[in-house]
Amino acid sequence: MSFTLSTAESGIGSFTFNLMGSFLLNYDELFADLTNGGFNRVSREGQELGSPTRGFVEDKVTLNTTWNWETGTRCCPSVTSARSPSSASGLVADFGLNDPATTNLCSDPTGVTNELDSQFYTDLQVGWAPADLFGGGWSFAVGVQNLTDESPPVCYSCDLNSLDGTLYPIAGQFWYIRAAFQN
């Protein structure tokens, strides 16, 4: 799903809001039943499966906000986006962590599962595209992903430093500078 709203140009510029979301209603995995023939169906939506890491997030939402401000040359857009993967249930039992000494790591020790919390990330990018610099066609941007330095939730069933990189970014901020030319 995607919704876009753009405002008219005003004294402070114009704004564009783009809300995007995905919703996983059903995801079944089929396994061959070697004893009885046929297949066994296992529902996977909302689960994290550890090694190899595979996560099936039920919902994910992203909001991009773009502010275009005319400066007399060409627009100077500022883009902020917010990303939020939903929670998923990690199958800790798949890794032999179901003994009494380690079940205290689980949010549900009885079911031997660990609930991964949803996380909210904020990205920021500021750009400039001067129309008359070296004949035009140049644009510049500086930005940061994970502006508020949020850490992903710990995943005890994941095989990569307790992180599912398919669902959450690596902890820490990522800064970048970009120069582009288009003729």
Buried (B, 14 or more C-beta within 10 A) or exposed (E): EEEEEEEEEEEEBBBBEBBBEEEBEEEEBEEEEEEEEEEEEEEBBBBBBBEEBBBBBBBBBBBBBBBBBEEEEBBBBBBBBBBBBBBBBBBBBBBEBBEEEBBEBBBEBEBBBBBBEBBEBBBBBBBBBBEEBEEBEBBBBEBBBBBEEBEBBBBBBBEBEEBBBBBBBEEEEEEEEEEEEEE
